[in-house]
Amino acid sequence: MSSVNPDELKALVLAHIKDADVEVTCYSGDDHFEMTVVSAAFVGKPRIVRHKMVYAALGDNMRQAVHALALKTKTPEEAAA
């Protein structure tokens, strides 16, 4: 199994969601991550669509290097509240 670090995951999201503010931490072992993504690209989209956008950015890492991902997606307005 390949491994990935928080900075690599952040870079993948930023490459696909250009305006994103991304925070990633590893919380258990080297394959359990917490991620918060704030982006205007999420405006008007339900949570499942937002998550699919992030999963698409992470690509094969979601099947290999990432065992668990606690994901929060917010618009800038939601993050400010």
RAKA-V993501 format. One record per pair of residues at least 24 apart in sequence whose ideal C-beta (glycine too) atoms are under 6 Angstrom apart, sorted by the first residue. I is the first residue (numbers start at 1). J is the second residue. D is the distance in Angstrom with one decimal. If there is no record, write none. Layout:
BEGIN
i:I j:J d:D
i:I j:J d:D
END
This chain:
BEGIN
i:2 j:64 d:5.4
i:2 j:65 d:5.0
i:3 j:30 d:5.4
i:3 j:65 d:5.5
i:4 j:61 d:5.4
i:4 j:65 d:4.0
i:12 j:57 d:5.2
i:12 j:58 d:5.5
i:13 j:57 d:4.7
i:16 j:57 d:3.6
i:17 j:41 d:5.5
i:31 j:67 d:4.0
i:32 j:67 d:5.9
i:32 j:68 d:4.4
i:33 j:69 d:5.3
i:34 j:70 d:4.4
i:35 j:71 d:5.2
i:36 j:72 d:4.5
i:37 j:73 d:5.1
i:38 j:74 d:4.9
i:38 j:76 d:5.9
i:38 j:79 d:4.5
i:40 j:76 d:5.9
i:42 j:73 d:5.6
i:42 j:75 d:4.9
i:43 j:75 d:5.0
END
